[in-house]
């Protein structure tokens, strides 16, 4: 029941509370921000919009390894999951249910020990379609996965915020692309139950493992080179760009495909742990625009069928992935697009100081403004993004970002520090240009590591994932590739040397 007669919203039962929270969680961040400030009298456990946006991807490859965790999984299996099954399950189905339950618990107990910006444990995210939960990859399929999650929800052990598709219309055909996948979070009840079994959240490595990923074979007809049209808008929302045909007789296309094939052949010889890695593809953008010549976009992405490691947080990648049995680190170019912009324009760029450190303005706000300017190829931002406002309120409750730091004032201070950003206005260099230059440097660095040292590397947008022991070589390769590329492109000496940072768990 919900009482709104007095002008206040008061929730008196769990069902109504779940409905209200579900509605709030589906609203835009700025609307959620306003609603979250309302006085809502309820102890209902829920997945907040902050937790929703900070969710970590679930690998669903883990399992219990301690007797205590195995006993917990068996208790949940027989007392909760199988007790709700009307027909008798076959032994193979019971084993698959046990595997699904163990994988879910392993991931969510792992996330329970990670505290997000909201001060709450992180929740997990995973799609629930047949393509998202494949038996050949996980050892259990969609039906068994949903049987486990539905039973846990009914018992009060799991919170679920269902995903929402994003519908688009192209040439009169309605299709679903993108959207938000389902979120999952453990409740206090199951945490208390686990404690009764001797399974503590902070002792995750004693009780759980992430398991081994299976190698995924991608069919030859799946494109390794993708060309997309310019993204269009429907109202205030940008739609996913449609895919364009590619002229495979073009020498440029043949060269790009040969480069990707060489990378994938080498990476297929490596042993990756913590993720299913099917290989890489490159995606180029704005292929239907005048002047296109394979110079816009070009970023690397995982092929379909495996894990999209590039979409994981850096923390998640470094904790989960191993290469040839060794933990990994990341070597990335600090303030990559800002660095490339200055180098390509032959503008001085002092890399001895943090480019996002400006006196009197929080670093996160400077970075947010720069990211928006580079992404939009414009320095004329009128208002802070919903994400920036939400992050600021989470860090400084009760304060209003636009009043504390008017975006015009912040922009003026940044442009005094980095005047080269003004040149974005003439479309001299766009964000897709920067993505291309960045990707070409990564390609050159990967080739150097592969051919000169036999070092495997996975590309992320602004750097490389390599075995921990090879971070120094990765840094040298990135710096060398940056210098060679800029000097070849500009036909003069580069006046900018990038800062390459090492990130380890």
C-alpha positions as CSV (number, residue, x, y, z in Angstrom):
1,X,0.0,0.0,0.0
2,X,1.2,3.5,-0.8
3,X,-0.2,6.6,1.0
4,X,0.1,9.9,-0.9
5,X,-2.9,11.7,0.6
6,X,-0.7,14.0,2.7
7,X,1.7,14.9,-0.1
8,X,4.3,12.5,1.3
9,X,5.0,9.1,-0.2
10,X,4.9,6.4,2.5
11,X,5.4,2.7,1.6
12,X,3.6,0.2,3.9
13,X,4.3,-3.1,2.3
14,X,7.1,-4.9,0.4
15,X,5.1,-5.4,-2.9
16,X,4.4,-1.7,-3.2
17,X,7.9,-0.8,-2.3
18,X,9.3,-3.1,-4.9
19,X,7.0,-1.5,-7.6
20,X,8.1,2.0,-6.5
21,X,11.8,1.1,-6.5
22,X,11.5,-0.6,-9.9
23,X,10.0,2.5,-11.4
24,X,12.6,4.8,-9.8
25,X,15.5,2.5,-11.0
26,X,14.3,2.8,-14.6
27,X,14.2,6.6,-14.5
28,X,17.0,8.8,-15.8
29,X,19.8,9.6,-13.2
30,X,18.7,13.3,-12.7
31,X,15.1,12.2,-12.0
32,X,16.3,9.5,-9.7
33,X,18.5,12.1,-7.9
34,X,15.4,14.2,-7.1
35,X,13.3,11.3,-6.1
36,X,16.0,9.8,-3.9
37,X,15.9,13.0,-1.7
38,X,12.2,12.4,-0.8
39,X,11.4,11.1,2.6
40,X,10.5,7.4,2.0
41,X,9.8,5.4,5.2
42,X,10.9,1.9,4.2
43,X,13.5,-0.7,5.1
44,X,13.0,-2.5,1.9
45,X,16.2,-3.9,0.4
46,X,16.6,-2.8,-3.2
47,X,19.0,-2.1,-6.0
48,X,19.5,1.7,-6.1
49,X,20.2,3.5,-9.3
50,X,23.7,4.2,-8.1
51,X,24.3,0.5,-7.6
52,X,22.7,-0.2,-11.0
53,X,25.1,2.1,-12.8
54,X,28.1,0.7,-10.9
55,X,27.3,-3.0,-11.4
56,X,30.1,-5.3,-12.3
57,X,29.8,-8.0,-15.0
58,X,29.2,-11.5,-13.8
59,X,31.4,-14.2,-15.4
60,X,29.3,-17.1,-14.2
61,X,32.4,-19.3,-14.2
62,X,33.1,-19.6,-10.5
63,X,32.4,-22.3,-8.0
64,X,32.6,-23.1,-4.2
65,X,36.0,-24.6,-3.2
66,X,35.8,-24.9,0.6
67,X,33.6,-27.5,2.4
68,X,31.7,-24.6,4.1
69,X,30.8,-23.0,0.7
70,X,30.0,-26.3,-0.8
71,X,27.6,-27.0,2.1
72,X,26.0,-23.6,1.6
73,X,25.4,-24.2,-2.1
74,X,24.0,-27.7,-1.4
75,X,21.6,-26.3,1.2
76,X,20.3,-23.6,-1.2
77,X,20.1,-26.2,-4.0
78,X,18.0,-28.8,-2.1
79,X,16.1,-26.5,0.4
80,X,15.3,-23.6,-2.0
81,X,15.8,-24.5,-5.7
82,X,14.7,-28.2,-5.9
83,X,12.0,-27.7,-3.3
84,X,10.2,-25.4,-5.8
85,X,10.5,-27.9,-8.7
86,X,7.3,-29.8,-9.4
87,X,8.9,-32.7,-11.3
88,X,11.8,-34.8,-10.3
89,X,15.0,-33.5,-11.9
90,X,17.5,-35.8,-13.6
91,X,21.0,-36.2,-12.0
92,X,22.5,-34.2,-14.9
93,X,20.0,-31.4,-14.4
94,X,20.7,-31.3,-10.7
95,X,24.4,-31.1,-11.4
96,X,23.8,-28.2,-13.8
97,X,21.7,-26.4,-11.2
98,X,24.4,-26.8,-8.7
99,X,26.9,-25.4,-11.2
100,X,24.6,-22.4,-11.9
101,X,24.0,-21.8,-8.2
102,X,27.7,-22.0,-7.4
103,X,28.6,-19.6,-10.2
104,X,26.0,-17.0,-9.2
105,X,27.1,-17.2,-5.5
106,X,30.8,-17.0,-6.4
107,X,30.3,-13.8,-8.4
108,X,27.9,-12.1,-6.1
109,X,29.8,-12.9,-2.9
110,X,32.9,-11.5,-4.7
111,X,31.0,-8.2,-5.5
112,X,29.7,-8.1,-1.9
113,X,33.2,-7.2,-0.7
114,X,33.7,-4.4,-3.2
115,X,32.3,-1.1,-2.0
116,X,31.1,1.4,-4.6
117,X,30.8,5.2,-4.5
118,X,27.4,4.9,-2.9
119,X,29.0,3.2,0.1
120,X,27.1,-0.1,-0.7
121,X,28.5,-3.4,-2.0
122,X,28.5,-3.7,-5.8
123,X,25.8,-5.7,-7.5
124,X,26.3,-7.9,-10.5
125,X,25.0,-7.6,-14.1
126,X,24.3,-10.3,-16.7
127,X,21.9,-10.7,-19.6
128,X,19.2,-13.4,-19.3
129,X,18.6,-14.2,-23.0
130,X,19.5,-17.6,-24.5
131,X,22.5,-15.9,-26.2
132,X,23.7,-14.5,-22.8
133,X,23.5,-17.8,-20.9
134,X,24.8,-20.6,-23.1
135,X,25.2,-24.2,-21.9
136,X,28.1,-24.8,-24.2
137,X,30.0,-22.0,-22.5
138,X,28.8,-22.2,-18.9
139,X,27.6,-25.7,-18.3
140,X,24.0,-24.5,-17.8
141,X,21.5,-22.7,-20.0
142,X,19.0,-20.0,-19.6
143,X,16.2,-22.1,-18.2
144,X,18.2,-23.5,-15.4
145,X,19.8,-20.1,-14.7
146,X,16.3,-18.5,-14.3
147,X,15.1,-21.4,-12.2
148,X,17.9,-20.7,-9.7
149,X,17.4,-16.9,-9.7
150,X,13.6,-17.1,-9.4
151,X,13.9,-19.5,-6.5
152,X,16.4,-17.3,-4.7
153,X,14.2,-14.3,-5.2
154,X,11.1,-16.1,-3.9
155,X,13.1,-17.1,-0.8
156,X,14.2,-13.5,-0.2
157,X,17.9,-14.3,-0.9
158,X,18.3,-12.3,-4.1
159,X,17.3,-8.9,-5.5
160,X,16.8,-8.7,-9.2
161,X,16.3,-5.5,-11.3
162,X,15.2,-6.7,-14.7
163,X,16.9,-5.4,-17.8
164,X,15.2,-3.3,-20.3
165,X,15.7,-3.5,-24.1
166,X,16.3,-0.5,-26.3
167,X,14.1,-0.5,-29.4
168,X,15.0,1.2,-32.7
169,X,13.3,1.6,-36.0
170,X,15.2,1.4,-39.2
171,X,13.4,1.6,-42.6
172,X,10.2,0.6,-40.8
173,X,11.7,-2.5,-39.2
174,X,11.7,-2.5,-35.3
175,X,14.7,-4.1,-33.7
176,X,16.3,-4.3,-30.3
177,X,19.9,-3.1,-29.8
178,X,21.6,-2.2,-26.5
179,X,19.6,-1.4,-23.4
180,X,20.4,-2.4,-19.9
181,X,21.0,-6.0,-18.8
182,X,19.6,-7.4,-15.6
183,X,21.2,-6.6,-12.2
184,X,21.5,-9.0,-9.3
185,X,22.4,-8.5,-5.6
186,X,22.5,-10.7,-2.5
187,X,20.2,-9.8,0.4
188,X,21.1,-9.5,4.1
189,X,19.3,-12.8,4.7
190,X,21.6,-14.9,2.5
191,X,24.6,-13.1,3.9
192,X,23.5,-14.1,7.4
193,X,22.8,-17.7,6.2
194,X,26.3,-17.9,4.8
195,X,27.8,-16.7,8.1
196,X,26.0,-19.5,9.8
197,X,27.7,-21.9,7.4
198,X,31.1,-20.3,8.2
199,X,31.3,-18.5,4.8
200,X,32.4,-14.9,5.4
201,X,32.3,-12.3,2.7
202,X,35.8,-10.9,3.4
203,X,37.3,-14.4,3.1
204,X,36.1,-14.9,-0.5
205,X,39.3,-16.5,-1.8
206,X,39.1,-19.1,0.9
207,X,35.7,-20.2,-0.1
208,X,35.3,-19.5,-3.9
209,X,37.0,-19.6,-7.2
210,X,36.3,-17.9,-10.5
211,X,36.8,-21.1,-12.4
212,X,38.3,-21.7,-15.8
213,X,36.9,-20.2,-19.0
214,X,36.2,-22.2,-22.1
215,X,37.8,-21.4,-25.4
216,X,35.2,-20.0,-27.8
217,X,35.5,-20.7,-31.5
218,X,34.0,-18.0,-33.7
219,X,32.7,-18.9,-37.1
220,X,34.7,-17.6,-40.1
221,X,31.7,-15.6,-41.4
222,X,31.6,-13.4,-38.3
223,X,33.1,-10.2,-39.5
224,X,36.5,-9.1,-38.0
225,X,36.2,-5.7,-39.6
226,X,33.0,-3.8,-39.1
227,X,31.9,-0.5,-40.8
228,X,29.1,1.5,-39.3
229,X,27.1,4.5,-40.4
230,X,26.8,7.7,-38.5
231,X,24.7,7.5,-35.4
232,X,21.4,9.2,-35.7
233,X,19.1,10.7,-33.1
234,X,15.5,9.8,-32.3
235,X,14.4,12.7,-30.1
236,X,17.0,13.2,-27.4
237,X,18.4,9.6,-27.7
238,X,21.1,8.4,-30.0
239,X,20.4,5.2,-31.8
240,X,22.8,2.4,-32.5
241,X,24.5,2.9,-35.9
242,X,23.5,0.6,-38.7
243,X,26.1,-1.7,-40.2
244,X,27.4,-0.9,-43.7
245,X,28.7,-3.3,-46.5
246,X,32.4,-3.4,-47.0
247,X,34.3,-3.6,-50.2
248,X,36.7,-6.5,-49.6
249,X,38.6,-5.8,-52.8
250,X,39.9,-2.5,-51.4
251,X,43.6,-2.6,-50.6
252,X,42.9,-0.7,-47.4
253,X,40.4,-3.3,-46.3
254,X,42.7,-6.2,-47.2
255,X,45.5,-4.6,-45.1
256,X,43.2,-4.1,-42.1
257,X,41.9,-7.6,-42.3
258,X,45.5,-9.0,-42.5
259,X,46.5,-7.1,-39.5
260,X,43.6,-8.3,-37.4
261,X,44.2,-11.9,-38.6
262,X,47.8,-11.8,-37.5
263,X,46.9,-10.5,-34.1
264,X,44.2,-13.1,-33.6
265,X,46.4,-16.0,-34.7
266,X,49.0,-15.0,-32.2
267,X,46.5,-14.5,-29.3
268,X,44.9,-17.9,-30.1
269,X,48.1,-19.5,-29.1
270,X,48.0,-18.0,-25.6
271,X,46.2,-19.3,-22.6
272,X,43.7,-16.8,-21.1
273,X,42.2,-17.3,-17.6
274,X,39.2,-15.6,-16.1
275,X,37.6,-14.8,-19.4
276,X,36.4,-16.5,-22.6
277,X,38.4,-14.8,-25.3
278,X,37.3,-15.5,-28.9
279,X,39.5,-12.9,-30.7
280,X,39.3,-9.3,-31.7
281,X,37.6,-7.1,-34.3
282,X,37.9,-3.5,-35.3
283,X,34.9,-1.2,-35.7
284,X,35.1,1.9,-37.9
285,X,32.5,4.7,-37.8
286,X,30.7,7.3,-40.0
287,X,31.3,5.2,-43.1
288,X,28.4,6.9,-44.9
289,X,29.8,10.5,-44.4
290,X,31.6,12.5,-47.0
291,X,35.4,12.2,-46.7
292,X,35.4,8.8,-45.1
293,X,38.6,7.0,-45.8
294,X,38.9,4.4,-42.9
295,X,40.2,7.2,-40.6
296,X,37.3,7.4,-38.1
297,X,37.0,5.1,-35.1
298,X,38.8,1.8,-35.7
299,X,38.8,0.7,-32.0
300,X,39.3,-2.9,-31.0
301,X,36.5,-5.0,-29.5
302,X,36.0,-8.6,-28.5
303,X,34.3,-10.9,-31.1
304,X,30.8,-12.1,-30.1
305,X,30.4,-15.3,-28.1
306,X,33.0,-14.5,-25.5
307,X,33.5,-12.0,-22.7
308,X,33.6,-8.3,-23.5
309,X,36.6,-7.7,-21.3
310,X,37.0,-4.1,-22.6
311,X,33.7,-3.2,-21.0
312,X,34.8,-4.4,-17.6
313,X,36.2,-2.0,-15.1
314,X,40.0,-1.9,-14.9
315,X,39.8,-3.3,-11.4
316,X,37.8,-6.3,-12.6
317,X,40.1,-7.0,-15.5
318,X,43.2,-7.0,-13.4
319,X,41.7,-9.2,-10.8
320,X,40.1,-11.7,-13.1
321,X,42.3,-12.1,-16.2
322,X,45.5,-14.2,-16.4
323,X,47.7,-14.6,-19.5
324,X,49.6,-17.9,-19.7
325,X,49.0,-18.4,-16.0
326,X,50.3,-15.0,-14.9
327,X,48.3,-12.1,-13.4
328,X,48.0,-9.0,-15.6
329,X,48.5,-5.3,-15.3
330,X,47.6,-2.4,-17.6
331,X,49.9,0.0,-19.3
332,X,47.9,3.0,-20.5
333,X,48.5,6.4,-21.9
334,X,47.4,9.0,-19.2
335,X,44.8,11.4,-20.5
336,X,45.1,9.7,-23.8
337,X,42.8,11.9,-26.0
338,X,44.1,15.1,-24.5
339,X,47.7,13.9,-25.1
340,X,46.9,12.9,-28.7
341,X,45.2,16.2,-29.4
342,X,48.2,18.3,-28.4
343,X,50.6,16.0,-30.2
344,X,48.6,16.1,-33.5
345,X,48.2,19.9,-33.3
346,X,51.9,20.3,-32.3
347,X,50.8,22.2,-29.2
348,X,53.0,22.2,-26.1
349,X,51.7,19.8,-23.4
350,X,53.4,19.7,-20.0
351,X,53.1,16.0,-19.0
352,X,55.0,16.5,-15.7
353,X,51.8,17.6,-14.1
354,X,48.4,16.0,-13.9
355,X,46.4,17.6,-16.7
356,X,43.2,17.3,-14.7
357,X,44.6,19.0,-11.6
358,X,43.4,22.7,-11.6
359,X,43.4,24.6,-8.3
360,X,40.0,25.2,-6.8
361,X,38.2,22.6,-8.9
362,X,37.7,18.9,-8.0
363,X,39.7,16.7,-10.4
364,X,36.7,14.6,-11.3
365,X,34.9,17.7,-12.6
366,X,37.8,18.7,-14.7
367,X,38.0,15.2,-16.2
368,X,34.3,15.1,-16.8
369,X,34.3,18.5,-18.6
370,X,37.3,17.5,-20.8
371,X,35.7,14.1,-21.6
372,X,32.5,15.8,-22.7
373,X,34.4,18.4,-24.8
374,X,36.5,15.7,-26.5
375,X,33.5,13.4,-27.0
376,X,31.4,16.2,-28.5
377,X,34.2,18.0,-30.3
378,X,32.9,21.1,-28.7
379,X,33.8,23.3,-25.6
380,X,30.4,24.8,-25.4
381,X,28.9,22.6,-22.7
382,X,25.7,24.2,-21.3
383,X,25.1,21.9,-18.3
384,X,26.6,19.1,-16.3
385,X,25.8,15.6,-17.3
386,X,23.4,13.5,-15.2
387,X,26.4,11.2,-14.2
388,X,28.5,14.2,-13.1
389,X,25.6,15.5,-11.0
390,X,24.9,12.1,-9.4
391,X,28.6,11.5,-8.6
392,X,28.9,15.0,-7.0
393,X,25.8,14.5,-4.9
394,X,27.0,11.1,-3.7
395,X,30.3,12.6,-2.7
396,X,28.9,15.8,-1.3
397,X,25.3,15.1,0.0
398,X,23.0,18.1,0.1
399,X,25.1,20.2,-2.3
400,X,24.2,21.2,-5.8
401,X,26.9,20.9,-8.5
402,X,25.8,23.7,-10.8
403,X,25.7,26.1,-7.9
404,X,29.1,25.1,-6.4
405,X,30.8,24.9,-9.8
406,X,29.0,26.6,-12.7
407,X,30.0,24.8,-15.8
408,X,30.9,28.0,-17.6
409,X,33.3,28.9,-14.8
410,X,34.9,25.4,-14.9
411,X,35.2,25.6,-18.7
412,X,37.0,28.9,-18.7
413,X,39.5,27.7,-16.2
414,X,40.2,24.5,-18.2
415,X,40.6,26.4,-21.5
416,X,43.1,28.7,-19.8
417,X,45.1,25.6,-18.8
418,X,44.6,23.8,-22.1
419,X,43.9,26.3,-24.9
420,X,44.4,23.7,-27.6
421,X,40.9,22.4,-26.7
422,X,39.4,25.5,-28.5
423,X,40.5,24.1,-31.8
424,X,37.9,21.4,-31.4
425,X,35.3,23.9,-32.5
426,X,36.4,24.0,-36.1
427,X,36.2,20.2,-36.3
428,X,39.9,20.2,-37.1
429,X,40.1,17.0,-35.0
430,X,37.0,15.0,-33.9
431,X,36.7,12.4,-31.2
432,X,36.5,9.7,-34.0
433,X,39.8,11.0,-35.4
434,X,41.4,10.7,-31.9
435,X,40.0,7.1,-31.6
436,X,41.7,6.2,-34.9
437,X,45.1,7.6,-34.0
438,X,44.9,6.0,-30.6
439,X,44.0,2.6,-32.1
440,X,46.8,2.8,-34.7
441,X,49.4,3.4,-31.9
442,X,48.0,0.4,-30.0
443,X,48.3,-1.7,-33.2
444,X,52.0,-0.7,-33.6
445,X,52.8,-1.3,-29.9
446,X,51.2,-4.8,-30.0
447,X,53.2,-5.6,-33.2
448,X,56.4,-4.5,-31.4
449,X,55.6,-6.6,-28.4
450,X,54.6,-9.6,-30.5
451,X,57.4,-9.6,-33.0
452,X,60.3,-8.4,-30.9
453,X,59.5,-10.0,-27.5
454,X,56.8,-12.6,-28.0
455,X,54.6,-10.8,-25.5
456,X,50.8,-11.1,-25.8
457,X,48.7,-8.0,-25.2
458,X,45.0,-7.3,-25.1
459,X,44.0,-3.8,-26.3
460,X,41.8,-1.5,-24.3
461,X,40.9,1.9,-25.6
462,X,43.9,3.8,-24.2
463,X,46.4,1.0,-23.4
464,X,47.3,-2.6,-23.2
465,X,46.7,-5.5,-20.9
466,X,49.9,-7.6,-20.5
467,X,51.4,-10.1,-18.0
468,X,52.5,-8.3,-14.8
469,X,56.2,-9.1,-15.5
470,X,56.1,-7.4,-18.9
471,X,54.7,-3.9,-18.0
472,X,58.0,-2.2,-18.6
473,X,58.2,-3.6,-22.1
474,X,54.6,-2.5,-22.7
475,X,55.4,1.0,-21.6
476,X,58.4,1.2,-23.9
477,X,56.4,-0.2,-26.8
478,X,53.6,2.4,-26.3
479,X,56.0,5.3,-26.0
480,X,57.9,4.2,-29.1
481,X,54.8,3.6,-31.1
482,X,53.4,7.0,-30.1
483,X,56.5,8.8,-31.2
484,X,56.9,6.9,-34.5
485,X,53.2,7.3,-35.4
486,X,53.0,11.0,-34.6
487,X,56.2,11.8,-36.4
488,X,55.1,9.8,-39.4
489,X,51.7,11.4,-39.5
490,X,52.9,15.0,-38.9
491,X,56.2,14.5,-40.8
492,X,58.1,16.4,-38.1
493,X,59.5,15.6,-34.6
494,X,56.9,15.1,-31.9
495,X,57.0,17.7,-29.2
496,X,54.8,15.6,-26.9
497,X,55.9,12.5,-25.0
498,X,53.1,10.6,-23.4
499,X,53.0,9.5,-19.8
500,X,52.3,5.7,-19.6
501,X,51.0,4.6,-16.2
502,X,51.1,1.1,-14.7
503,X,47.9,-0.2,-13.1
504,X,48.1,-3.3,-11.0
505,X,45.6,-4.9,-8.6
